[in-house]
């Protein structure tokens, strides 16, 4: 199968000082060769009546799509509209790409992970594989205490890319360069799975059958993307990112123009009603920060994660906090001070 368009998903505390979710594709030798134009001599003036000019590269008129983006932090919900337009093409690491550049009706405000530092997203740009509709590179610029440019590269392995199929699994290695180069960002290895085929309600676009792709790292959920199974689009129709900022960020597509022809076949929805009510989590299990999360089983209480700044989970289910004994598997002085501070002080 082909490859998947990874939408700016991913993850990291690249936005310690600021972040986030497209560029344009051409050949390897697209740069025009500079040629010195000789000045005509008086004897050649009549022959040289015109001056040669460089030919501008042809413009690219690609699709445009719009997201309604919701970010709900401690100050309340912020709703902005992001317009992505394919306006160029380029070659990235040997892959022919479309370039989609973003514009905002209002520049989005975010709280970076894990510090909570306020940042503003200034620009976004993605290089999307022409062959597989997957992001090969993305660029984002943020401003805050420091202005930061982040360039991420994506390397995919496994059964990845559009068209998807239920239960596909693949991996993504992301490498990031920051300007200014505060530090070397390690390569992050993300696991992905097409977990379901389900109907998604989109504002302004109605209900659409979609592939649900879940992303995680070392078992911790990061984000979820929904790709249309009815149309071949260059981007997911919905993105729920739980790891990039202090609060979840939800993107929902409101338009795509021009809309391609509908696919001849659409997969059946998987899971059914049983997936609407998630199973409860037992002793010591974590609750992921996702839409429609499970709850702790009866008799258990949700306490915070063991350390501040842990991404992807809202807490741990346990009945042990408050029993006077610090259980190192689930408890620390941060999430259960009554047990762990008392134990460490010898009382």
PyMOL commands that set and color helices and strands:
alter all, ss='L'
color gray80, all
select helices_A, chain A and resi 13-16+42-44+272-276+337-345
alter helices_A, ss='H'
color red, helices_A
select strands_A, chain A and resi 64-73+76-92+95-104+109-111+118-129+135-143+148-158+169-179+188-202+206-217+220-228+238-241+249-257+286-288+301-303+313-318
alter strands_A, ss='S'
color yellow, strands_A
deselect
rebuild
show_as cartoon
